[in-house]
Amino acid sequence: MIASSEAEKPPFVPLWLLMSCLDVIALRGTSQGWGIWRVEILSAQDFMEPRGLKRKAEKTEVTEPQNKLPGAAPSLPTEPALYSGPFPFYRRPSELGCFSLDEQRRYHGDARALRYYSPPPTNGPGPNFDLRDGYPDRYHPRDEEVREGLDHLLRWLLEHRGQLEGWPSWLAGAVVTWRGHLTKLLTTPYERQEGWQLAASRFQGTLYLSEVETPAARAQRLARPPLLRELMYMGYKFEQYMCSDKPGSSPDPSGEVNTNVAFCSVLRSRLGSHPLLFSGEVDCTDPHAPSTQPPSCYVELKTSKEMHSPGQWRGFYRHKLLKWWAQSFLPGVPNVVAGFRNPEGFVCSLKTFPTMEMFEHVRNDREGWNPSVCMNFCAAFLSFAQSTVVQDDPRLVHLFSWEPRGPVTVSVHRDAPYAFLPTWYVEAMTPDLPSPPRTPSPKD
């Protein structure tokens, strides 16, 4: 950070940023686990803004629906230099439960969709997996026009609300969302291609975050070229080669690839002062992992094109590995197993990337990414959102919007099209509210 040479006045630091940067605990990961390595109390001077950088309130330049409400439009800067402090406190994630989605995308509150990691023998020939096999004849993609929001996670929450430790006071201060939404926040300071929108509503004290598809993302999805569709299939096909339905059995790649099916873990953590309850899809569990306790036994599976030069590897480490790290670090998944494919679509080699060692590939790269920046920005955004969304109303939505190289901006809306907490959830949760204190009568 750049310190001011003017000593007459202390620097101005917004309260939300200051609160998110106090009592910072940095984490150091090893291939064996997670560890706390130092505690530092930071002063406001440590997080002052660089001279010449001013935060301006900006409005999102889009056509807004008629139900947009007037109000202040604060903004949050995203420049990496502003968040390059020590690593913030992040509680090791613990799994609260799980649920499954079947071939018709129906919810089941169990682990029936969980698959088991079953890689090929390491002493045999190369994997030689044909990732084009079955495309498109044995491919059933999920209908992306159906916007599910937080619905599946909310259903799990309803079923287990009485079993959560510290309920309901703990949830009242928590942030509830999908792991993928938090992943986008982590990578925002380094993202240069795709913007995002997150709708936020407060209900019974809990802050809910749900992604809104941007017009640009929708246009890109609808115009998705055939080659990209096939590449998406290849990622799912790779999972079919690497996973079995039962422990100890062999994978069966002859079946249909149905992307409706999913196994989701529900996790609890805390970033800085922000309790988190989030859910994310899990590719498989390793029955031979050193620890069989979720999420330490989970494995993330990825595919990438083969790399043939140092320059290609640098680009891979700078961009793709950042997203793999963010996606796996948040839920505490220890390993990402990558299949590297050739131009013909065959996986020729496998490589395991321990999550806690990914940063080592870019530590000395000036164009690389920094985990502290990612987590500090996410913590700052959560503080920003908590201080912005103050009214407890499930029909009121604050829409946080961001485009690369710009600040996060906010607009306020009521009801459709941005309200995302379903009526069935709001009505089912309302009886859990404590009764208001009785007003004493004159006879008391």
Legacy VTK file of the C-alpha trace (Angstrom):
# vtk DataFile Version 3.0
C-alpha trace
ASCII
DATASET POLYDATA
POINTS 444 float
0.000 0.000 0.000
1.167 3.591 -0.592
1.490 5.625 2.600
0.716 9.321 2.686
3.526 11.764 3.434
1.106 14.224 5.009
1.128 13.648 8.762
-1.278 16.383 9.788
-4.410 14.193 9.643
-4.948 10.449 9.929
-6.270 8.881 6.705
-9.997 8.401 6.315
-10.989 4.738 6.296
-14.629 3.668 5.732
-16.037 1.772 8.684
-17.007 -1.284 6.632
-13.432 -1.655 5.363
-11.886 -1.082 8.777
-14.116 -3.657 10.453
-13.313 -6.239 7.818
-9.581 -5.809 8.364
-9.337 -6.074 12.161
-8.043 -9.113 13.989
-6.736 -10.641 10.806
-5.498 -14.194 11.100
-3.460 -15.554 8.203
-3.624 -19.169 7.150
-0.799 -21.219 5.742
-1.713 -24.399 3.920
0.306 -27.517 3.425
-0.460 -30.670 1.559
-1.352 -32.195 4.933
-3.859 -29.597 6.026
-4.523 -26.068 7.166
-2.702 -24.134 9.854
-2.842 -20.780 11.579
0.569 -19.170 11.539
0.274 -15.633 12.826
-2.058 -13.027 14.262
-1.740 -9.333 13.520
-3.818 -6.399 14.699
-3.941 -3.936 11.838
-4.297 -0.194 12.141
-6.256 2.080 9.862
-2.948 3.272 8.395
-2.303 -0.247 7.097
-5.438 -0.102 4.959
-5.511 3.510 3.834
-6.290 4.261 0.232
-3.472 5.122 -2.181
-3.194 8.864 -2.798
-5.084 10.070 -5.782
-7.620 7.222 -5.664
-11.120 8.433 -4.979
-14.212 6.329 -4.590
-17.054 7.670 -6.637
-20.663 6.701 -6.354
-21.694 5.354 -9.717
-24.927 4.010 -11.060
-25.216 0.932 -13.204
-25.763 2.077 -16.770
-28.526 -0.336 -17.738
-32.188 0.050 -18.426
-33.831 -0.429 -15.073
-37.342 -1.829 -14.515
-40.049 0.485 -13.272
-39.933 -1.001 -9.779
-36.437 0.300 -9.122
-36.436 2.289 -5.910
-34.570 5.546 -5.355
-31.666 5.511 -2.949
-27.974 6.027 -2.471
-25.647 4.220 -4.847
-22.376 3.555 -3.011
-19.580 1.703 -4.722
-16.750 -0.658 -3.814
-13.393 -0.501 -5.633
-11.856 -3.742 -6.870
-8.209 -2.861 -7.612
-5.969 -5.651 -6.253
-3.553 -3.192 -4.588
-6.287 -2.128 -2.164
-6.593 -5.644 -0.730
-2.980 -6.793 -0.513
-2.889 -7.094 3.282
-2.288 -10.241 5.334
-4.567 -13.217 4.850
-7.844 -12.716 6.751
-9.251 -15.179 9.224
-11.077 -18.021 7.489
-12.536 -20.786 9.590
-11.838 -24.270 8.341
-15.096 -25.333 6.614
-17.174 -28.017 8.291
-19.861 -30.004 6.520
-23.346 -29.614 7.993
-25.049 -32.024 5.606
-25.700 -32.780 1.968
-28.398 -33.321 -0.644
-28.723 -34.836 -4.095
-30.422 -33.886 -7.359
-31.559 -36.718 -9.632
-31.879 -37.130 -13.415
-34.984 -34.916 -13.434
-33.340 -32.342 -11.149
-35.539 -33.425 -8.245
-34.300 -32.779 -4.725
-33.431 -35.598 -2.306
-32.101 -34.906 1.168
-29.468 -37.657 1.054
-26.198 -38.686 -0.615
-27.606 -40.908 -3.373
-25.813 -38.919 -6.093
-22.386 -39.130 -4.450
-19.753 -40.805 -6.613
-16.449 -42.412 -5.691
-13.009 -41.497 -6.981
-11.636 -44.405 -9.000
-8.618 -43.360 -11.104
-6.759 -45.696 -13.470
-3.653 -47.506 -12.155
-0.610 -45.246 -11.986
1.731 -47.976 -13.231
-0.249 -48.733 -16.363
-0.389 -47.005 -19.759
-1.742 -43.484 -20.158
-5.467 -43.038 -19.497
-6.363 -42.463 -23.174
-9.930 -41.395 -22.257
-12.048 -40.472 -25.303
-13.900 -37.391 -24.076
-15.961 -37.173 -27.269
-17.453 -40.628 -26.789
-21.234 -40.441 -26.478
-21.586 -36.885 -27.769
-24.295 -35.908 -28.481
-26.230 -39.212 -28.475
-25.741 -40.011 -24.779
-25.864 -36.468 -23.492
-28.684 -34.934 -21.445
-27.739 -31.359 -20.517
-29.547 -29.435 -17.823
-32.077 -26.842 -18.995
-30.211 -23.594 -18.357
-33.338 -21.518 -18.925
-34.623 -22.730 -15.554
-33.289 -20.295 -12.978
-33.125 -22.205 -9.707
-31.737 -19.440 -7.540
-31.112 -20.664 -3.987
-34.133 -22.975 -3.986
-32.381 -26.320 -3.384
-30.204 -24.890 -0.612
-33.240 -23.217 0.980
-35.103 -26.518 0.976
-32.192 -28.171 2.794
-32.166 -25.292 5.262
-35.862 -25.725 5.998
-35.432 -29.436 6.615
-32.515 -28.951 9.021
-33.179 -25.609 10.670
-33.905 -27.241 14.014
-30.637 -29.209 13.956
-28.203 -26.352 13.360
-26.017 -25.462 16.305
-26.907 -22.074 17.700
-30.133 -21.838 15.692
-31.731 -19.368 15.096
-29.355 -16.703 16.419
-26.356 -18.000 14.450
-28.190 -17.955 11.121
-29.528 -14.471 11.830
-26.035 -13.068 11.403
-24.917 -15.334 8.567
-24.545 -15.040 4.806
-26.334 -17.813 2.866
-25.334 -18.434 -0.738
-23.825 -20.868 -3.256
-20.121 -21.650 -3.286
-19.986 -20.527 -6.929
-21.128 -17.021 -6.009
-18.335 -16.700 -3.442
-15.867 -18.042 -6.017
-16.739 -15.168 -8.347
-16.123 -12.706 -5.531
-12.707 -14.212 -4.785
-11.558 -13.920 -8.401
-13.025 -10.449 -9.044
-9.806 -8.430 -8.467
-8.103 -10.419 -11.248
-11.033 -11.045 -13.601
-10.801 -9.181 -16.929
-13.464 -10.878 -19.050
-16.806 -11.477 -17.334
-18.831 -9.249 -15.031
-21.476 -10.398 -12.555
-24.600 -9.380 -10.679
-25.566 -10.565 -7.196
-29.013 -9.975 -5.738
-29.078 -9.550 -1.959
-32.020 -9.651 0.445
-32.140 -9.641 4.234
-34.697 -11.860 5.940
-34.846 -12.500 9.686
-31.394 -10.965 9.934
-29.803 -13.379 7.443
-28.243 -11.968 4.287
-29.043 -14.096 1.212
-26.997 -13.724 -1.992
-28.195 -15.098 -5.324
-26.600 -14.566 -8.721
-28.494 -12.827 -11.517
-27.538 -13.691 -15.083
-26.243 -10.548 -16.754
-27.544 -9.624 -20.233
-24.051 -10.221 -21.615
-23.835 -13.669 -20.012
-27.263 -14.606 -21.340
-26.396 -13.478 -24.862
-23.147 -15.441 -24.679
-24.946 -18.552 -23.437
-27.573 -18.436 -26.174
-24.891 -17.926 -28.826
-22.624 -20.651 -27.432
-20.754 -22.203 -30.385
-20.888 -25.981 -30.972
-17.205 -26.401 -30.059
-17.737 -24.835 -26.636
-20.774 -27.055 -26.029
-18.652 -30.076 -26.845
-15.895 -28.886 -24.492
-18.443 -28.582 -21.687
-19.532 -32.146 -22.375
-15.928 -33.298 -22.202
-15.627 -32.033 -18.644
-18.599 -34.112 -17.523
-17.401 -37.094 -19.555
-14.059 -36.968 -17.750
-15.894 -37.340 -14.440
-17.592 -40.457 -15.834
-14.179 -42.011 -16.564
-12.847 -41.158 -13.103
-15.786 -42.053 -10.843
-17.757 -45.138 -9.874
-21.176 -45.469 -8.317
-19.961 -47.646 -5.421
-16.718 -47.842 -3.417
-14.327 -50.374 -4.908
-16.154 -50.684 -8.233
-14.881 -49.560 -11.641
-16.136 -46.559 -13.627
-18.655 -47.222 -16.396
-18.256 -44.636 -19.172
-20.851 -46.327 -21.409
-23.842 -44.649 -19.794
-25.557 -41.332 -20.419
-23.991 -38.070 -19.271
-26.839 -36.305 -17.470
-25.861 -32.937 -16.000
-29.066 -32.690 -13.974
-27.540 -35.128 -11.485
-25.563 -33.498 -8.670
-24.329 -34.183 -5.163
-24.091 -31.030 -3.044
-22.308 -30.459 0.235
-23.642 -27.866 2.699
-20.880 -26.190 4.676
-20.401 -23.758 7.504
-17.447 -21.384 7.787
-16.567 -17.814 8.707
-14.616 -15.163 6.823
-13.494 -12.372 9.116
-16.580 -11.420 11.111
-18.994 -12.985 8.627
-20.516 -16.425 9.363
-21.077 -18.333 6.123
-23.498 -21.089 5.183
-23.001 -22.165 1.596
-23.416 -25.151 -0.668
-21.484 -26.404 -3.644
-21.517 -29.364 -5.993
-18.963 -32.084 -5.230
-17.524 -34.259 -8.004
-16.613 -37.274 -5.891
-15.210 -38.603 -2.630
-11.955 -40.529 -2.300
-12.552 -43.701 -0.229
-8.776 -44.000 0.238
-8.161 -40.414 1.393
-6.050 -39.938 4.549
-9.165 -38.522 6.218
-12.645 -39.805 5.428
-14.231 -36.811 7.154
-15.893 -34.471 4.615
-14.824 -32.194 3.063
-11.250 -33.519 3.454
-12.101 -36.616 1.403
-13.618 -34.769 -1.543
-11.905 -34.455 -4.933
-12.488 -31.857 -7.654
-12.092 -33.055 -11.263
-11.086 -30.744 -14.113
-9.920 -30.928 -17.713
-7.563 -28.688 -19.651
-5.762 -28.734 -22.951
-2.231 -30.072 -23.038
0.555 -27.562 -22.410
3.734 -27.679 -24.493
5.675 -24.533 -23.564
6.610 -22.494 -20.474
4.424 -19.670 -21.765
1.387 -21.936 -21.931
2.022 -23.126 -18.378
2.363 -19.526 -17.137
-0.999 -18.656 -18.647
-2.513 -21.768 -17.102
-1.156 -20.906 -13.646
-2.237 -17.256 -13.877
-5.786 -17.779 -15.025
-7.177 -21.301 -14.827
-5.419 -22.272 -11.607
-6.790 -19.163 -9.875
-10.354 -20.316 -10.467
-9.538 -23.883 -9.470
-7.969 -22.625 -6.246
-10.905 -20.362 -5.347
-13.476 -23.065 -6.069
-11.666 -25.671 -3.966
-10.271 -23.512 -1.157
-13.664 -22.195 -0.062
-15.169 -25.631 0.777
-11.853 -27.116 1.951
-11.443 -29.600 -0.902
-7.773 -30.661 -0.685
-7.037 -31.806 -4.248
-7.907 -31.035 -7.858
-7.179 -33.829 -10.341
-6.775 -32.558 -13.894
-6.985 -34.523 -17.107
-4.969 -32.959 -19.927
-6.500 -33.578 -23.339
-4.965 -33.464 -26.803
-6.585 -31.729 -29.811
-8.386 -34.979 -30.679
-10.174 -34.969 -27.325
-8.273 -37.787 -25.633
-6.963 -37.431 -22.072
-3.303 -38.364 -22.272
-2.124 -37.514 -18.762
-3.394 -36.849 -15.234
-1.955 -34.430 -12.686
-2.969 -33.721 -9.100
-2.868 -30.132 -7.862
-3.067 -29.854 -4.062
-5.235 -26.823 -3.328
-2.928 -25.446 -0.660
0.076 -25.562 -3.008
-1.448 -23.844 -6.051
-0.238 -20.383 -5.092
3.371 -21.594 -5.223
3.123 -21.667 -9.023
2.586 -17.873 -9.158
4.266 -16.689 -5.955
7.168 -15.126 -7.886
5.114 -14.094 -10.924
4.436 -10.349 -11.104
1.416 -11.055 -13.270
0.137 -13.748 -10.935
-2.602 -13.743 -8.313
-2.486 -13.519 -4.540
-4.826 -15.500 -2.254
-4.760 -12.696 0.335
-6.091 -10.221 -2.207
-8.894 -12.618 -3.154
-9.997 -13.288 0.408
-9.595 -9.687 1.590
-11.761 -8.468 -1.276
-14.414 -11.080 -0.512
-14.423 -10.026 3.153
-14.657 -6.369 2.141
-17.567 -7.116 -0.193
-19.440 -8.976 2.555
-18.920 -6.025 4.909
-20.054 -3.673 2.146
-23.165 -5.768 1.503
-23.993 -6.144 5.201
-23.802 -2.394 5.753
-25.774 -1.648 2.572
-28.631 -4.153 2.921
-30.056 -3.044 6.273
-33.817 -3.358 5.805
-35.222 -6.768 6.734
-37.594 -7.468 3.857
-37.495 -10.543 1.557
-39.213 -8.551 -1.202
-36.557 -5.835 -1.204
-33.491 -6.537 -3.343
-30.176 -4.750 -3.534
-28.553 -5.606 -6.856
-24.758 -5.510 -6.747
-23.302 -5.153 -10.251
-19.735 -5.322 -11.459
-17.923 -5.061 -14.776
-14.180 -5.686 -15.183
-11.897 -2.772 -14.253
-14.740 -0.935 -12.559
-16.171 -0.691 -9.036
-19.043 -2.715 -7.618
-22.201 -0.600 -7.777
-25.628 -0.999 -6.180
-29.227 -0.429 -7.223
-32.382 -1.071 -5.192
-35.481 -2.944 -6.405
-38.674 -4.439 -5.069
-40.329 -7.716 -6.138
-39.994 -8.998 -9.716
-37.790 -9.495 -11.573
-35.024 -9.586 -8.963
-36.728 -10.890 -5.789
-35.504 -14.460 -5.307
-36.621 -15.712 -1.876
-39.627 -17.938 -2.680
-42.919 -17.486 -0.873
-42.887 -21.084 0.407
-39.591 -20.450 2.162
-40.586 -17.108 3.657
-43.878 -18.479 4.965
-42.283 -21.625 6.393
-39.551 -19.661 8.163
-41.782 -16.956 9.584
-43.198 -19.061 12.487
-39.640 -19.449 13.755
-39.511 -15.763 14.597
-39.622 -15.107 18.356
-42.904 -13.659 19.577
-42.790 -9.949 20.435
-42.770 -9.176 24.172
-46.205 -8.823 25.693
-47.192 -5.297 26.638
-48.161 -5.237 30.318
-51.804 -4.368 30.954
-52.916 -1.971 33.688
-54.059 -5.009 35.719
-50.529 -6.535 35.839
LINES 1 445
444 0 1 2 3 4 5 6 7 8 9 10 11 12 13 14 15 16 17 18 19 20 21 22 23 24 25 26 27 28 29 30 31 32 33 34 35 36 37 38 39 40 41 42 43 44 45 46 47 48 49 50 51 52 53 54 55 56 57 58 59 60 61 62 63 64 65 66 67 68 69 70 71 72 73 74 75 76 77 78 79 80 81 82 83 84 85 86 87 88 89 90 91 92 93 94 95 96 97 98 99 100 101 102 103 104 105 106 107 108 109 110 111 112 113 114 115 116 117 118 119 120 121 122 123 124 125 126 127 128 129 130 131 132 133 134 135 136 137 138 139 140 141 142 143 144 145 146 147 148 149 150 151 152 153 154 155 156 157 158 159 160 161 162 163 164 165 166 167 168 169 170 171 172 173 174 175 176 177 178 179 180 181 182 183 184 185 186 187 188 189 190 191 192 193 194 195 196 197 198 199 200 201 202 203 204 205 206 207 208 209 210 211 212 213 214 215 216 217 218 219 220 221 222 223 224 225 226 227 228 229 230 231 232 233 234 235 236 237 238 239 240 241 242 243 244 245 246 247 248 249 250 251 252 253 254 255 256 257 258 259 260 261 262 263 264 265 266 267 268 269 270 271 272 273 274 275 276 277 278 279 280 281 282 283 284 285 286 287 288 289 290 291 292 293 294 295 296 297 298 299 300 301 302 303 304 305 306 307 308 309 310 311 312 313 314 315 316 317 318 319 320 321 322 323 324 325 326 327 328 329 330 331 332 333 334 335 336 337 338 339 340 341 342 343 344 345 346 347 348 349 350 351 352 353 354 355 356 357 358 359 360 361 362 363 364 365 366 367 368 369 370 371 372 373 374 375 376 377 378 379 380 381 382 383 384 385 386 387 388 389 390 391 392 393 394 395 396 397 398 399 400 401 402 403 404 405 406 407 408 409 410 411 412 413 414 415 416 417 418 419 420 421 422 423 424 425 426 427 428 429 430 431 432 433 434 435 436 437 438 439 440 441 442 443
